[in-house]
């Protein structure tokens, strides 16, 4: 039943509990309680998804970082940066991937030079600048 509720909210995060209840066959109170439990448990968030370009953020990039020593301090430093919206530890060519959203190329350059490359343990950083965003979805959670 949780998946059905999540699917309803993924279609429209502002959908009323009454409408979700009718679609999934529960009472409105039951839906309200389940949504509360799912959000409190960290299973899902209900958020507004924005278009960075329309908000003045003209440069997005994925950064591939190679690090030495423990990765956790590097990950924590990246996660604390406002321009970084996604951080994962990986296996393969890079130790960490981080997505950044910047105002422009100057902002990206300053972020790389003054913040990311100065993190202790970062050996190298490769930038993959986004030229065009072709697909971004948040509906994978219930497959």
C-alpha positions in Angstrom: 0.0 0.0 0.0 2.9 2.4 0.7 4.0 2.1 -3.0 0.5 3.0 -4.2 0.6 6.1 -1.9 4.0 7.1 -3.1 3.0 6.7 -6.8 0.0 9.0 -6.2 2.3 11.6 -4.6 4.9 11.3 -7.4 2.2 12.2 -9.9 1.2 15.2 -7.9 2.9 16.0 -4.6 0.0 18.3 -3.6 -2.7 15.7 -4.2 -5.1 15.7 -1.3 -5.2 12.8 1.2 -8.9 12.3 0.3 -8.1 11.9 -3.4 -5.2 9.5 -2.6 -7.4 7.5 -0.2 -10.0 7.1 -3.0 -7.4 5.9 -5.4 -5.7 3.4 -3.1 -8.8 2.2 -1.2 -7.9 3.5 2.3 -9.5 6.1 4.6 -8.2 9.6 4.5 -6.9 9.2 8.1 -5.0 6.0 7.1 -3.3 7.8 4.2 -2.4 10.8 6.4 -0.8 8.4 9.0 1.1 6.4 6.4 2.4 9.5 4.7 3.6 10.8 8.1 5.3 7.5 8.8 7.0 7.4 5.4 8.4 10.9 5.8 9.4 10.5 9.4 11.2 7.2 8.5 13.1 9.0 5.7 11.6 6.7 3.1 10.4 9.7 1.1 10.3 13.5 1.0 7.7 15.8 -0.5 9.5 18.6 -2.1 9.3 21.1 -4.9 11.5 20.2 -7.8 12.9 23.3 -9.6 14.5 24.1 -12.9 17.9 25.5 -12.0 18.2 27.4 -15.3 15.0 29.3 -14.6 16.3 30.3 -11.2 19.5 31.8 -12.5 21.8 28.8 -12.1 23.3 28.5 -15.6 26.0 25.9 -15.0 25.6 22.3 -13.7 28.3 19.7 -13.6 29.1 16.3 -12.3 32.5 16.1 -10.6 34.6 12.9 -10.4 37.0 13.0 -7.4 39.9 10.8 -6.6 40.9 10.9 -3.0 43.5 9.4 -0.6 42.9 8.2 2.9 39.4 8.0 4.4 36.6 9.1 2.2 34.1 10.2 4.9 35.8 13.5 5.6 35.8 14.3 1.9 32.2 13.3 1.5 31.2 15.4 4.6 33.0 18.5 3.3 31.3 18.2 -0.1 27.9 17.6 1.4 28.2 20.7 3.5 28.7 23.0 0.4 25.5 24.8 -0.7 26.4 24.4 -4.4 26.7 20.6 -4.1 23.3 18.8 -4.4 24.3 15.2 -4.8 27.3 13.1 -3.4 28.0 9.4 -3.8 30.9 7.1 -2.9 31.7 5.0 -6.0 33.7 2.0 -7.1 35.7 2.5 -10.3 37.7 5.3 -11.8 36.5 7.8 -9.2 36.1 7.5 -5.4 33.4 10.2 -5.2 30.9 11.7 -7.6 29.4 15.1 -6.7 26.8 17.1 -8.7 27.1 20.9 -8.5 24.7 23.7 -9.5 26.4 27.0 -10.1 25.4 30.5 -11.2 27.9 30.5 -14.1 31.3 29.3 -15.2 33.1 31.8 -12.9 31.1 30.4 -9.9 32.1 26.8 -10.9 35.7 27.8 -11.3 35.8 29.5 -7.9 34.1 26.4 -6.3 36.6 24.1 -7.8 39.7 26.2 -7.0 38.7 27.6 -3.6 36.6 24.9 -2.0 36.7 21.5 -3.6 40.4 21.2 -4.5 41.4 22.4 -1.1 39.6 19.6 0.8 42.2 17.5 2.5 42.5 14.1 0.8 41.3 15.3 -2.6 44.0 14.2 -5.1 42.2 15.2 -8.3 38.9 16.4 -9.6 37.5 16.0 -13.1 34.5 18.1 -14.3 31.8 16.9 -16.6 29.9 20.1 -17.5 26.3 19.6 -18.5 25.5 20.9 -21.9 21.8 19.8 -22.0 19.7 18.0 -19.5 17.7 15.4 -21.4 16.0 13.4 -18.6 15.6 13.8 -14.9 13.0 11.8 -13.1 12.0 11.1 -9.5 9.5 8.3 -10.3 11.9 5.3 -9.9 11.1 4.8 -6.3 8.3 2.2 -6.7 9.5 -0.1 -9.4 
